[in-house]
Structures are given as structure tokens and as C-alpha cells.
Amino acid sequence: MKLSEEELELFEIAYCLHKTMSEMMEMDYDELLGWINYLDRRPVGWREDNRTSLLLMSAGAKVKPSDIFPSLKKLSEGAVEISDQERMSRTLKGSVLFSKLQTATGGDKLDL
């Protein structure tokens, strides 16, 4: 049995989500596209590759992690426009807690 590229991708997603192909076929099309997009931007194993690259750099390796690990190269290519820290800062600034902190008296102003 020879699988097409699309079928291979579906099997990979099913494997990552711990689902059978029957369950995958029942999945909503928009959800499936979302998972395809997610796994394209966050390849399977990128966290392990990142940890290994940190160990290599701490041992003195003078090479970019994205040159060694394809998952990290893919991750850097599909990097989100804003960083996680920036996203958290924006979320905090729009929260009720932040507005309460801004109006608090007797303390320093937060500088975010």
C-alpha cells in the first residue's frame, strides 16, 4: 500500500493526536485545517530538539540550532509576528486586574 503525501500527513496528525483514521475522517474540516497549520508551525519534536540544542550550546557547540534540527528551522521560519512575552503583556494590559492595579493608590505604577 502506497500512501500519498496528503495521506501521510493525515496519518501523522492522527498519530500525534492519538486518534484512529476513522476518528480523523469524522473531524470537522476547519479543525483538521487548524491542526495541519499548527503542526506545520510547531513541528512534532521541536521541544526535544530545542532542549538538545541548549545542551549542545552549553557544551560549547558553535552552530545554530536551526542548522542541526529541521524542526527548529521550520519553527523559526514560521515564527509568529509577536513574541509570547508581548502577547502576555497585551493580554495583561486588557485585563480587569491590570485596570485595578493602575488605579491602586500608594504603590508604584506598572511599566509594561
C-alpha positions in Angstrom: 0.0 0.0 0.0 1.5 3.3 -1.1 0.3 6.5 0.7 0.1 9.9 -0.9 1.7 12.9 0.7 -1.7 14.0 2.0 -2.4 10.6 3.4 1.0 10.6 5.2 0.2 14.0 6.7 -3.2 12.7 7.9 -1.6 9.7 9.5 1.0 11.9 11.2 -1.7 14.1 12.6 -3.7 11.1 13.8 -0.6 9.7 15.4 0.1 13.0 17.2 -3.5 13.3 18.4 -3.7 9.7 19.4 -6.7 9.2 17.1 -7.6 6.5 14.6 -8.0 7.4 10.9 -11.7 6.7 11.3 -11.8 9.4 14.0 -9.8 11.7 11.8 -12.3 11.3 9.0 -15.1 12.4 11.3 -13.2 15.5 12.3 -14.6 18.9 11.2 -12.7 20.2 8.1 -11.9 23.5 9.7 -10.5 21.7 12.8 -8.4 19.5 10.6 -7.0 22.5 8.7 -6.2 24.1 12.1 -4.3 21.0 13.2 -2.4 20.9 9.9 -1.5 24.6 10.3 -0.5 24.1 13.9 1.7 21.1 13.2 3.3 22.9 10.3 4.2 25.9 12.5 5.1 23.7 15.6 6.6 20.5 14.2 6.5 17.4 16.3 9.6 17.1 18.5 10.6 20.7 18.4 10.7 21.0 22.2 13.0 18.0 22.5 15.2 19.4 19.7 15.3 22.7 21.4 16.4 21.1 24.7 19.1 19.2 22.9 20.4 22.3 21.2 20.6 24.1 24.6 22.7 21.2 25.9 24.9 21.3 22.9 25.4 25.0 23.2 26.2 24.7 26.9 28.8 22.1 26.0 30.4 24.6 23.6 28.9 23.9 20.2 29.3 26.8 17.9 26.5 26.1 15.5 23.0 27.5 15.1 20.3 25.1 16.4 18.3 25.6 13.2 21.3 24.3 11.2 21.2 21.0 13.0 17.5 20.4 13.7 15.0 20.8 10.8 12.1 21.2 13.3 13.8 24.3 14.8 14.4 25.7 11.3 10.8 25.2 10.5 9.8 26.8 13.8 12.0 29.9 13.1 10.6 30.2 9.6 7.0 30.2 10.8 7.7 32.4 13.8 4.7 34.4 15.0 4.9 38.1 14.4 4.8 38.9 18.1 6.6 37.1 20.9 4.9 35.2 23.7 6.1 37.9 26.1 4.5 40.6 24.0 1.3 38.6 23.7 1.1 38.1 27.5 1.8 41.8 28.0 -1.1 42.7 25.7 -3.4 40.3 27.4 -2.5 41.7 30.8 -3.0 45.2 29.7 -6.5 44.4 28.6 -7.4 42.6 31.8 -9.5 43.7 34.7 -6.6 43.0 37.1 -4.4 45.5 35.2 -7.0 48.2 35.3 -7.4 47.7 39.1 -3.6 47.8 39.5 -3.4 51.1 37.5 -6.0 52.7 39.8 -4.4 51.5 43.0 -3.0 54.1 45.3 0.1 54.1 47.4 2.1 51.9 45.0 4.3 52.3 42.1 2.9 52.3 38.6 3.5 49.2 36.5 5.6 49.8 33.4 4.6 47.3 30.8 
